Amino acid sequence: MDFKYTGSELEIFRHASNWKDYYGKLIRPFFGQEVLEVGAGIGATTESLCSGREKCWVCLEPDLQMAEEIQQKISKGELPQNCRVVAQTLSELDEGEKFDSILYIDVLEHIEDDTGEIIEAKKHLKENGYLIVLAPAHQFLFTPFDKAIGHFRRYDKKTLAALVPDELECVRLSYLDSIGAFASLGNKLVLRQAMPTLQQILLWDKKLVPLSIFFDRKIRFRAGKSVLGIWQKKTKSNK
């Protein structure tokens, strides 16, 4: 199946180091030894999350050009040697392959059949494994930028949770980046940009994300421009 990613934001967002560190600290405890990263893109998220100590980190990326870029980074030592590239979609993955965790980091909103995708992901989770989803929050914040990079939708906690089968038990469901939500609203109402500049991304990452890290906890993660969900595949015996 030929697939070509239509977005152009990956190179800009790879510079968002504070943001990646922030959500990374929240999700790393759930990775386990065998990790599947769906929609690995150019490997920027892999670089920030994969420690190299995992047994296997599979970068699932159906765009052949991006998959080749990840492979080159592995060959050059820019990504850990425990990484393996698979240039397929989840539905094409061998059904016998199962993982301790499956990651969707700013990916699920790009998939038209998100319900079918999550059902497929459940099949590839080991018992007690974790499904981890980070996605843009709130449909009212949908902007020309979302459309330009191929987003079908944004989520809130209710719409994201509604996708997940009952067999998966919710561990965490919360919003992140409360201060960034105001910046996104400003872009929607005033700037109306289809693509942020590198300078804007750096300003958000260096100035606004640290404020969000502080205020998110103060407001108990009740608001933000991203939504984070973590679910565990429980067996009947340990429910």
Secondary structure, DSSP 8 states (H G I E B T S, - for coil): --B------HHHHTT-HHHHHHHHHHHGGG--SEEEEES-TTSHHHHHH--S-SSEEEEE--BHHHHHHHHHHHHTTSS-TTEEEE-S-GGGS-TT--EEEEEEES-GGG-S-HHHHHHHHHHTEEEEEEEEEEEEB-GGG--HHHHHTT----B-HHHHHTTS-TTEEEEEEEEE-HHHHHHHHHIIIII--SS--HHHHHHIIIIIHHHHHHHHHHTTT---SEEEEEEEE--GGG-
